[in-house]
Amino acid sequence: MKAEEYQERKVEVAGWPVNLTSYRLGAEWHSKADNVSPGAALSRTTGATREEAEEKALKRAEELLARTKRHTV
């Protein structure tokens, strides 16, 4: 199977920059949210539509990033 309708964009979640990637494999949509700086995957989700998959990924990313503490230097 080949990824179709690939889309990548940068959004801000809980004050952090996040890369949001989504694509379709067959009838199912996949989405991944990752931290831009180190590129660590925060969440990977699937859904029936692009919007559903992206919404799930962003929700989980927000849960994780909201718990992250920032220290001033």
C-alpha positions in Angstrom: 0.0 0.0 0.0 1.2 3.5 -0.7 0.5 6.7 1.3 -1.8 9.1 -0.5 -2.9 12.7 0.1 0.2 13.3 2.4 0.0 16.6 4.2 2.5 18.2 6.7 2.0 21.5 8.6 3.4 23.2 11.7 1.0 24.2 14.5 1.4 25.5 18.1 0.1 23.3 20.9 0.2 24.4 24.5 2.9 26.9 23.6 5.1 24.4 21.8 5.7 24.1 18.0 4.4 20.8 16.7 4.7 19.1 13.3 1.4 17.6 12.3 1.6 15.0 9.5 -1.4 13.2 8.0 -1.9 10.7 5.1 -4.3 8.1 3.9 -3.5 4.4 3.6 -6.4 2.6 1.9 -9.6 3.8 3.6 -8.0 4.7 6.9 -6.3 8.1 7.7 -3.2 8.2 9.8 -1.8 11.2 11.7 1.4 11.9 13.7 2.3 14.8 15.9 5.9 15.4 16.8 7.9 17.9 18.7 9.7 20.1 16.0 13.0 20.6 17.8 14.1 17.0 18.6 11.6 15.4 16.3 10.3 13.1 19.0 6.9 11.5 18.1 4.2 12.6 20.6 1.3 10.7 19.2 0.3 8.5 16.3 -3.4 8.0 15.6 -5.8 6.7 13.0 -9.3 7.8 12.0 -12.0 7.5 9.4 -11.3 11.0 8.2 -8.3 13.3 8.1 -10.0 15.7 10.6 -10.7 12.9 13.0 -7.1 11.5 12.9 -5.6 15.0 13.3 -7.9 15.9 16.1 -6.9 12.8 18.1 -3.2 13.4 17.5 -3.5 17.0 18.6 -5.5 16.2 21.7 -2.9 13.6 22.8 0.0 16.0 22.0 -1.7 18.7 24.0 -2.1 16.4 27.0 1.6 15.6 27.0 2.9 19.1 26.3 0.7 20.7 28.9 2.5 18.5 31.5 6.0 19.7 30.3 7.6 22.2 32.6 9.6 25.1 31.2 12.6 26.4 33.1 14.0 29.9 32.6 17.7 30.1 32.0 
